[in-house]
């Protein structure tokens, strides 16, 4: 005989009418900001109202996990409170997505997501739903900057001008924006001669973005500098440096140096 108690047990066993799934968006590298796409689907037979966190100031209900630990690093919202509702109603079978930024360590991991709305706005679903974890392969971090080498002519004579080339290579797997000295401003490439740093002069030729370039994986660019040395043994090194004055997130910042090269300058 069917009873009200059995009906309630059936409801509890049926679980929430919400399905949550997660996947990484693109490759994931150790130490870099990655993104996870979290899908929410109404698997019930009636409309389902969910707390979306879309209103300014609200907490986003989605958390991304790596091996069970919270890996979320940011929640970015550029919304207008008057036009951004904090709830969303899905028809049966309908879904919506959020994109969550996270970080992970190198190696084989498991990516998960948790949807949590407690308390929720009146009439909206309240509770916790977890996405089934999926395999996540986190690649090693890229080199910390461009690989810089210093190229010299084979023979150098005392008192004779010669040209050195500072070569920048991207040996990582992602593109960077670097400054290539075409548009004036402070030096960014240096040649260190016997421990003394010399800035490479820039060319006063300037158009918008003319001094910036996208250095894709495997590509290189170079700058040149003319030197005159006295006879004897000298040490040379190349340095590339970009400071904090450039605030764009896509511009590589830091210092990259070449190995030190010892040269013997012949007498004239």
N, C-alpha and C positions, 0 to 999 in steps of 0.2 A: 504494500500500500504506500502510495506516494505521500510524504508529509512535508510540512513547511520546513522542518529541520533539515531534511534531505535536500530540499531546494536551496537552502542557504549554504550547505556544504558544497553543492554543485557550483554555486557562484564563486566560492572561495577557491575551489580547485581549477576553475576556468582561467584564472589569472586576469590581469588588466587587459583591456582592449587596445593596447598600444604595443607596437613592435619597434624596437630601436636597433639600428645596425650602424656600423662604423667602418671607414676605410681611410687609409692615408691618401692625401692628394699629392701625387708626385713622389720622387725619391726622398728619403730621409737620411740626413747626415748627422753624425754625432756633434753635439754642441751648437747646431744651427736651429733656427726656428723653423718648424715644420707645421703643416696644417692637416687636420683630420676633418673629414666630412661626416657628419652625424645625420642619419636619416630617421624620421619618425613617421610611422604609418598606422593609420586606423585599421585594425584588423577585426573590429567589431561589426555589428550589423546596424548600428545607429550612429548619428553624428557624435563626434567626440571633441570637446573643447579643451584645449591645452594652454598652459601658461608658457609663453614664448620668450619672455625676457626682452622683448623688443622695445619696451618703453625706456626712455632715459632714466638712469638711476636704479633700474631694476637689476636684480642678480640673474645672470643667464643660468637656466636650469641644467645645462649640459656640462659634464666634466669628462675629460679624456684621461684615461689611465694607461700606463705602460707597466706590464707585469703586476697589475693590481694597485699600483701607487699613482696618486694624482700627478699628472704630468702637465697640466694646463699652466700656461704662463701669462696669459693676458685675456682681457675681455674688452673689445673695442666696439663702441657704439656711437654713431653720429646721427642721432634721431631727434625729431621734434616731439616733445611730450604730447602736444595737442593732436598729432596725426599718427602717432605710433601706438597701436593698441598693445596691451600686454597679454592678450589671449588670442587664440586662433582656433577656429572650428573646422575640423576635417570631416568630410563625408566618408562613408565606408570605403576603404581601399585607397583613399587620398593620402598623400604624404607631404612633408616639408623638410627642409634641411637647415642645419647650421654649420658653420665652419669655425673650428676651434684651433688656436695656436698651441703648440706644445713642443717640448724638447725631450730627447732621449739619449741614452748612452749607446756606444757602439755595440753591435752584436745582434743576436737573434732575440727578439722580444715578442710580447703579445700585446696588441693594441686593443683597448676596450673603451667603452663609453657608458656613462650613467646619466639617465634623465631623472631629475629629482624636482618635484614641485610640492613643497610642504612648508607652510600652508600655501594654498592656491587661491586665486580669485574666486568669488562665489560662482558656482555652476561649472567650474573647470575641474579637470582630472587632478586629483591629489595622490601622490605616491611616488614610488621609486621603481624604475625599470632599467635593467642592465642589458647592454648589447652583448651578444656572444663574442668573446675575444677572437681576433684574427691574427695570423702571423705577421710580424713586422721585422723586416731586415734593415738595421741601421748601419749605413756605410761608415767607414772611417772618415774623420774630419779631413777637409782639404788642407793643403799646406797653408801656413798662417799668412802667406802673402806671396807676391810674385817672386819667382826665382831669378835672382840678378847675377849676371856674370859680367866680367870686364874683359874685353877683347883688345889685344895690342898688336901692333906690327911686329914682324919677326926681328927686325934690326932697328935699333934706336941709336942715333949718334948725338953726341954732346952738342948743344947749341942749335940743333936742327929741329924745327917744329914737326910734331907727329900727332896723329889723331888716334884717340882711344874711343871705343864704343861701349856704352852701358846698355846691356841687352836685358830686357824684361820678358820673362816667359810665364805663362799660366799653365802650370802642370797639374792643376786641380780638375774638377769635373763641373764647375760652375763658372759663369762669366763674372768678371769684375769690371768696374769702371775705374780707370787709372787716369792720371794727369800726364800728358806727354810733352809738356814744355813748349807748346806752340804759341801760347797766348800771353806772354809776359807774366808778371807776378813774381813771388819769391821762388828761388830755386827749389826743385824737388829732387833732382838728380845731383849727386856729388861725386867727385873723384878725390880720394884721400891719398895724398902724396907724402910719404914719409911721416904719416900721422897727422898731417894738416889737411883739413877738409876744404875743398874748393868747389863752390857752387857753379854749375854749368849755366852760362848765360842763356836767357830766353830770347826768342825772336819776337819783336814788337809787331806781331801780325795778329789781329784779334777780331774774331767773329763769335757770335753766341755759340757756346759749347765747343769752340774750336780747339780748346786745350784739353778736352776730355775724350776718351775713347773707350769703347767696350772691348775688353780683352777676353775673347772667348777661349774655352779650353783648347790648348795646343797652339794658340797664337802667340806672337811675340811682337815687340816693338823696341826701338833703340833710340838713344840720343848720342850725340858725338861731342867731343871736347878736344881742343888742340892744346898740347903741352910742349914745353921746352925744358929739358933736364940737363944738369951738368954731368960730366963723366963720373962713373962710379956705380955702386949698387944702391938701388932704391926699392921701396915697397909701394905698391899701388893697390887700391881697393875701391870698389864702387858701392854707393849707398843710394837708396831711394827712400824718401821720407814724405809722408803726408800727415799733417797735424790735425788738431781738433777744429780748425777753422772751417772745415768743410763738413756740414752737418747732415748731408744726404745719406740715407741708409744704404744706398747702392754704391757709394764711393768707398773703395778700400782705404783704410787708415792704418798707419803704422810705419815701421822701418824694416826694410829688407836690405841685406848686405851681401856682397860677393865674397868669395875667398880672397885672401891676401895674395897678391902676385909679386914675386921678387924679380927685378929686371937688372941687367947689367948694361949700363949705357957706355958705349965705346967712345973713346976720345976722337976728336975730329981728325 
